[in-house]
Amino acid sequence: MSVRRFLSALVLSVAFAAAGEVFYFAGREAEVPQGEVVAVEVRAGAGNGRGGSWQIAWPGATVRLSFSVDRFVDGIDRPGALLEVNGEKFECSRGVATSGDPNTVAIEWKSDSVATILVGERNVFEVASTELPKPAGKVEISGLSRPFDLVDFIIETDSDSFGRLESGLDDEAIASGRRWSYLDREADPKTAVMGGQYVLAQVGLELIYVEGAMTNPASWKTGMTKGRLKPTGFDGYYRLQWFDATGRELSGENYAEVNDDLGIMKLTFPALGASVRFHD
């Protein structure tokens, strides 16, 4: 989906179907989702249009929207808006709110290093096409003046949900991992449906798909990442990153419990009211 069409839907509050995956964030910072980032969109208002500014930043990149007012001798104010991309300045000549009301800054990548940046209050207009690295690590939104109002923070990735799950592990590494096989589940079929009776290999903290997919079986190949365990500081308890049968990351605060004495791994998905157990 192009940023122009995406932002038109966003600003007008019209429902749309995304070509890739669209991630909405409530806070002012977010880890970059899995997948190839194709666009970042932020809508925010800052200050009262007289010296207000806000920015989007990640390692190696800063995109800042600033406002100013020039006063002529006859007392007439001329408000203006300036886009700065890693220090390079571009004047926003149309469609930008300079009174402190929210504007949208949309960044769409033409390649891995060249981005088109669009800015506007109700409709977005291209302001710059310049070199800018794609986000990695964490993206942060900050208001450099008060008041600051963050309205929307969105990252869009490509639609190749499965290709990005290739772990790169060879057969020997997978065979050496701890083997987990589906045991049973507790789930309401109205909210959660198992995508298969999976067999997984645990290599380090990676849960690698081996076999057992019943939904999208042609897309799941041995060696793909099915999940990741993230230590909590408590033995046997982990936060869980899990990729569902469509290859998309499952949202929510999911977690895993590994009982080495029983040889059981239990994955719990509270938002779905579901849990799945595996045995070694």
Phi, psi and omega in degrees: 000133178287154178297323182301311181291321180298314183290326176300317177295319182296308185295325181270003179056043179258137178292147181213163176250123184274146177285328177245214177253134181245124183248124178259135181238135182275331183266189182263004175213153182202144171287141180295127181295164173298148178110174180273118180290129177247341181199148170232131179230132178226135175238124184202158174237146182213139175064200179242020180086000180241081180093004178288155177197155173211163186214159173245132184217147170209170184308120178087005184211138171220124177242115188238138175246120184236152182234148180210166177226123174264133180250125179276171182300324182279006175088005181274130178275142173234101180284154179211164179226142183228132174260130176240126180240106185050042177089344178278131190254139179224132180279134175269108191264348182205152171072015183251133175284125181249011182261002184105351177292160184295143170236157175255133170247120182241130182241121182235129184271128174277331178209189180295339186232356181241127183236148169260133182240127182241145183221144175176164179274304181250320172240149181258143182232143181293128180249326184207151168229113190207167179290132180199122180292150176290151182297143172216148181078245186240137172256133183233138176249132179218140174269126181265007176210166179242147354287162177228129184232109176272121183263309181218143177220114190224138172236132179246133176247170181290175185268001182276077184290333185270320182301327182284353181268000177298122184277335183082002179283141178273174184301322182294318180295320180293318180295333181278349182284161177291129185267127176241130180241144181306135178246298179197179181211159169234115185199145172275117183298345177285336183242341183213128177235128179293135179276358179164173174259084193287147164248129184237151171247126177267113179244105189067238177255007179270136173257110189258131178292134176248307180194176171107000181292134175248336172258129185054047183297332181286339183272333181273121180242145176306130180107353177280151177282124177259334180191171177221139175263133181238118185303146178251349187099352177248130182302129176083357181243133184221149162283151188234127167258126188226138178253123187283187186295341178270358181089004182265149179290132180280126182282171178101169180269086181266155182211166182229147176232126180247118178254099184294329181295319180270345184070039183237136170241124181246124177255129185238134181236085188303321183296335180262354184062040187223152173215152180227137178247145176234151175241155180264000000 
